[in-house]
């Protein structure tokens, strides 16, 4: 039976793991999304990798912050340590065996990323948007790294930010459209619904 009444508001949160997904014309990629897309053992790898293929094929422009590349190396280390030590991974950072595996994962991720970048992605230096970061942190309760990615998306006037980090939902729909997995969409919409900055 067709649903009656007003259609449910998306609040500017767009799931990319649905059949009717349409990538933004100008996409900015957050590290949380890229890590899932590139590292096969991650929870949302298949959905993110498939969405990335669509973005590459259909988006007229893809941008990213230079910070992403450093975060990608860190993510490789964390994945290796979590796999080997579970919840105690932070204590095992000095373990030489784990570091060797972590280094391999990071190198593989960077190689895959380099291949993507060579397709013509636009690199935005973090220093170019640094002036906007403190304000975004203060107004939307973002961490410094998330604020860099948000500032990048706002600076280049992107049509959408591909991300899995729910913290970005603190930024109102009028400023940022977020493309994410369906499993994160409800939480992001709830955050936006309760956000006192919803007007901008």
Secondary structure, DSSP 4 states (H G I P E B T S, - for coil): -PPPSSPPP-TTEEESSSTT----SEEEE-HHHHHHHH-TTSTTHHHHHHHHHHHHHH-SEEEEETHHHHHHHHHHHHHHHHHHHGGGGGGGTT-HHHHHHHHHHHHHHHHHHHHHHTTTPEEE-HHHHHHHHHHHHHHH---HHHHHHHHHHHHTT-SEEE---GGGGGS-TTT--EEE-HHHHHHHHHHHHH-TTTT-
